Amino acid sequence: MYAIIQSTGRQLKVTPGGFATIDGSAGEPGAKLTIESVLLVEKDAAKCSRAPRMSPNARVWPFVEGETRGPKIRVFKKKRRKGMRRTNGHRAFYTRVRITDILL
């Protein structure tokens, strides 16, 4: 059994007991969340429930494990023959969640 959810513009495939990383901070560590934007739920290979936009009764129950940070991204800009050089860095924040249950 798995479900495909939409979280902050990305689509994630989640399974019960599995882990997922969600962009931004979703909640405090130890909090229980409800994700209602479920695009597809599959129980087995023969049965797949999908709505045109969202499955209206499907829910995913994640448990917030903690926050993590992504890899450091180096942004370097240079204009030739002008002497302009600029370096910036960026690390994104993610929330690690454990999927406890998928309900239809």
Backbone bond lengths (Angstrom), bond angles and torsions (degrees), N, CA, C in turn:
res aa  C-N    CA-C-N  psi(-1)  N-CA   C-N-CA  omega(-1)  CA-C   N-CA-C  phi
1 M - - - 1.450 - - 1.523 108.78 -
2 Y 1.318 115.52 134.59 1.456 120.69 175.58 1.516 109.39 -149.27
3 A 1.321 114.99 165.83 1.461 121.58 178.07 1.517 108.39 -138.80
4 I 1.311 115.73 152.02 1.465 122.11 174.11 1.516 106.59 -112.43
5 I 1.337 115.48 119.95 1.458 121.20 -177.49 1.525 108.93 -114.33
6 Q 1.312 115.15 160.46 1.460 120.87 175.74 1.517 107.97 -112.40
7 S 1.316 116.09 123.23 1.452 121.05 -178.16 1.516 108.81 -136.94
8 T 1.313 117.08 117.23 1.471 125.34 178.96 1.517 112.92 49.80
9 G 1.335 116.28 47.09 1.448 120.63 175.54 1.518 115.20 84.50
10 R 1.325 118.17 -3.97 1.466 121.35 177.77 1.512 109.51 -114.13
11 Q 1.328 116.11 153.49 1.446 121.40 175.81 1.519 108.65 -106.61
12 L 1.341 116.54 130.93 1.446 122.44 -176.44 1.520 109.57 -123.17
13 K 1.330 116.25 139.74 1.455 121.84 173.88 1.519 107.72 -95.34
14 V 1.335 117.18 121.27 1.460 121.59 -176.70 1.527 109.42 -124.62
15 T 1.333 114.93 149.45 1.453 122.44 176.55 1.526 108.08 -128.14
16 P 1.330 118.83 153.31 1.461 119.85 177.28 1.527 110.51 -63.68
17 G 1.317 116.25 131.85 1.458 121.60 -177.23 1.513 113.59 87.58
18 G 1.320 118.26 -6.69 1.461 122.09 -179.43 1.516 111.70 -91.59
19 F 1.321 115.58 173.37 1.453 122.36 -179.73 1.521 109.74 -113.13
20 A 1.331 115.68 153.07 1.459 122.15 176.64 1.519 108.11 -146.36
21 T 1.334 116.23 153.53 1.457 121.03 175.56 1.527 108.03 -113.48
22 I 1.332 115.22 127.42 1.457 122.72 -178.31 1.517 107.49 -110.44
23 D 1.321 116.64 138.95 1.459 121.18 179.43 1.519 110.65 -64.51
24 G 1.325 115.97 142.58 1.461 121.76 176.54 1.512 111.97 78.07
25 S 1.314 115.48 -170.33 1.457 120.12 178.42 1.520 108.01 -102.37
26 A 1.327 116.64 118.94 1.460 121.62 -176.49 1.515 112.35 -92.60
27 G 1.332 117.98 -22.93 1.452 120.02 -179.76 1.519 110.72 171.71
28 E 1.320 115.47 178.62 1.458 121.50 178.83 1.524 110.11 -72.12
29 P 1.332 118.47 151.35 1.462 119.91 175.15 1.522 110.80 -61.75
30 G 1.327 115.83 132.30 1.452 121.78 -177.48 1.515 113.95 97.07
31 A 1.322 118.18 -5.98 1.461 121.35 -178.89 1.520 110.47 -82.44
32 K 1.319 115.93 151.40 1.456 122.39 175.69 1.523 108.06 -103.87
33 L 1.315 116.80 132.81 1.456 122.43 -177.82 1.519 110.26 -114.69
34 T 1.313 116.47 168.49 1.459 123.08 172.94 1.517 107.67 -130.38
35 I 1.311 116.36 124.76 1.463 121.14 176.39 1.517 107.41 -109.38
36 E 1.331 116.23 119.40 1.459 121.65 -176.63 1.524 112.87 -102.59
37 S 1.318 118.05 -10.33 1.465 120.85 -178.72 1.531 109.20 -88.37
38 V 1.329 115.09 73.47 1.462 122.51 -179.04 1.520 107.62 -99.91
39 L 1.320 117.13 122.97 1.454 121.46 -177.65 1.522 112.38 -89.73
40 L 1.348 117.66 -34.83 1.455 120.79 -175.36 1.517 108.61 -153.52
41 V 1.332 116.69 141.16 1.460 122.57 174.53 1.514 107.33 -131.06
42 E 1.339 116.40 128.92 1.454 120.71 179.01 1.520 109.04 -123.78
43 K 1.338 116.56 120.18 1.461 120.63 177.61 1.516 110.72 -82.56
44 D 1.321 116.64 -50.59 1.461 121.79 173.79 1.520 107.51 -143.01
45 A 1.311 117.24 -176.25 1.462 119.63 -173.86 1.525 112.07 -66.57
46 A 1.326 118.51 -25.42 1.458 120.73 -176.78 1.525 112.66 -85.70
47 K 1.349 117.34 -31.29 1.461 120.29 -175.55 1.519 110.35 -110.81
48 C 1.308 115.19 119.93 1.458 120.86 178.89 1.513 107.47 -137.16
49 S 1.342 118.07 119.89 1.462 120.91 -179.51 1.522 108.22 -104.28
50 R 1.321 114.65 124.82 1.458 120.74 -178.65 1.516 108.25 -142.03
51 A 1.298 115.74 134.31 1.460 121.94 174.16 1.527 108.02 -100.48
52 P 1.331 118.05 160.29 1.464 118.74 178.71 1.527 113.20 -59.90
53 R 1.331 117.32 -35.17 1.462 118.99 -179.57 1.526 111.21 -116.06
54 M 1.306 117.36 -60.59 1.467 123.01 179.26 1.525 107.94 -142.25
55 S 1.311 117.02 149.73 1.462 120.44 173.04 1.527 107.51 -76.68
56 P 1.344 118.66 118.26 1.465 119.39 -169.79 1.524 114.59 -69.72
57 N 1.328 118.87 -31.81 1.460 120.36 -174.84 1.521 112.72 -103.24
58 A 1.302 119.35 -3.33 1.461 121.65 -175.73 1.527 110.09 -81.05
59 R 1.324 115.55 141.39 1.460 122.60 178.10 1.526 108.85 -137.73
60 V 1.316 115.42 146.86 1.465 122.12 173.92 1.517 106.98 -120.68
61 W 1.332 116.85 130.82 1.453 122.56 -176.96 1.519 109.62 -110.03
62 P 1.340 119.10 97.63 1.463 121.18 176.06 1.532 111.77 -94.16
63 F 1.316 115.36 157.18 1.464 124.48 178.10 1.520 106.64 -119.46
64 V 1.321 118.24 124.12 1.465 122.40 -174.65 1.531 109.33 -74.50
65 E 1.326 116.31 118.73 1.465 122.07 178.38 1.530 111.11 -85.81
66 G 1.317 117.26 -41.91 1.459 120.87 -179.24 1.517 110.32 166.73
67 E 1.319 115.10 -174.71 1.462 120.76 179.92 1.513 109.85 -108.26
68 T 1.312 115.44 146.26 1.460 122.17 175.73 1.521 107.84 -131.84
69 R 1.308 115.23 170.01 1.456 120.53 175.83 1.518 108.70 -124.96
70 G 1.317 114.54 146.07 1.450 120.16 -179.02 1.517 111.44 -78.64
71 P 1.318 117.05 -178.21 1.464 120.16 179.04 1.529 111.31 -69.09
72 K 1.311 115.61 154.95 1.457 120.37 -179.87 1.524 108.88 -76.96
73 I 1.300 114.58 131.15 1.466 121.25 179.77 1.521 107.62 -108.41
74 R 1.304 116.57 126.17 1.461 121.89 178.16 1.525 108.53 -98.18
75 V 1.332 115.34 126.67 1.464 121.94 178.25 1.517 107.05 -112.30
76 F 1.336 116.19 117.29 1.468 121.29 -178.70 1.512 108.16 -120.44
77 K 1.337 116.21 125.90 1.455 122.02 178.77 1.519 108.59 -119.07
78 K 1.319 116.38 139.16 1.456 121.36 -179.54 1.520 108.56 -148.38
79 K 1.324 115.90 137.74 1.452 121.02 172.50 1.517 106.89 -112.73
80 R 1.270 116.15 124.38 1.459 118.96 -175.60 1.523 111.50 -70.70
81 R 1.286 113.81 145.00 1.462 124.76 177.93 1.532 113.27 64.16
82 K 1.311 119.29 12.05 1.455 121.38 179.79 1.529 112.20 -114.75
83 G 1.311 117.53 -15.10 1.452 121.09 -178.59 1.521 113.32 79.36
84 M 1.337 117.61 13.51 1.460 120.98 -178.81 1.522 109.36 -95.38
85 R 1.340 115.16 120.83 1.465 121.82 175.39 1.525 108.04 -137.97
86 R 1.325 116.79 133.38 1.457 121.05 -178.33 1.529 109.07 -141.87
87 T 1.321 115.92 133.64 1.454 121.38 177.85 1.526 109.23 -122.94
88 N 1.317 116.03 128.24 1.462 122.64 175.63 1.521 108.20 -127.37
89 G 1.313 116.35 158.98 1.449 121.07 176.76 1.515 110.29 -131.03
90 H 1.331 115.81 160.87 1.459 120.27 -178.11 1.519 109.64 -154.53
91 R 1.339 116.61 136.22 1.461 122.54 171.71 1.519 107.99 -130.94
92 A 1.316 117.03 124.82 1.455 121.62 -178.03 1.527 110.56 -84.54
93 F 1.341 116.04 150.09 1.459 122.41 175.73 1.523 109.43 -95.02
94 Y 1.319 116.25 135.73 1.457 122.68 177.26 1.519 109.51 -128.17
95 T 1.320 116.36 155.10 1.456 122.53 174.33 1.517 107.95 -112.41
96 R 1.336 116.00 125.99 1.460 121.20 178.66 1.523 108.00 -92.00
97 V 1.341 116.91 123.69 1.446 121.59 -179.27 1.532 109.79 -123.71
98 R 1.333 114.92 150.16 1.465 122.33 174.85 1.526 106.73 -109.49
99 I 1.321 117.31 127.68 1.453 122.45 -177.79 1.528 108.21 -81.89
100 T 1.335 116.44 117.78 1.467 119.37 -178.57 1.513 111.90 -90.55
101 D 1.350 118.52 -38.68 1.445 119.78 -174.70 1.520 110.55 -156.72
102 I 1.330 115.54 149.98 1.462 122.86 173.60 1.525 106.48 -122.51
103 L 1.325 117.08 121.25 1.459 121.83 -178.45 1.512 110.16 -113.91
104 L 1.325 115.66 146.04 1.471 121.75 176.45 1.500 111.12 -100.70
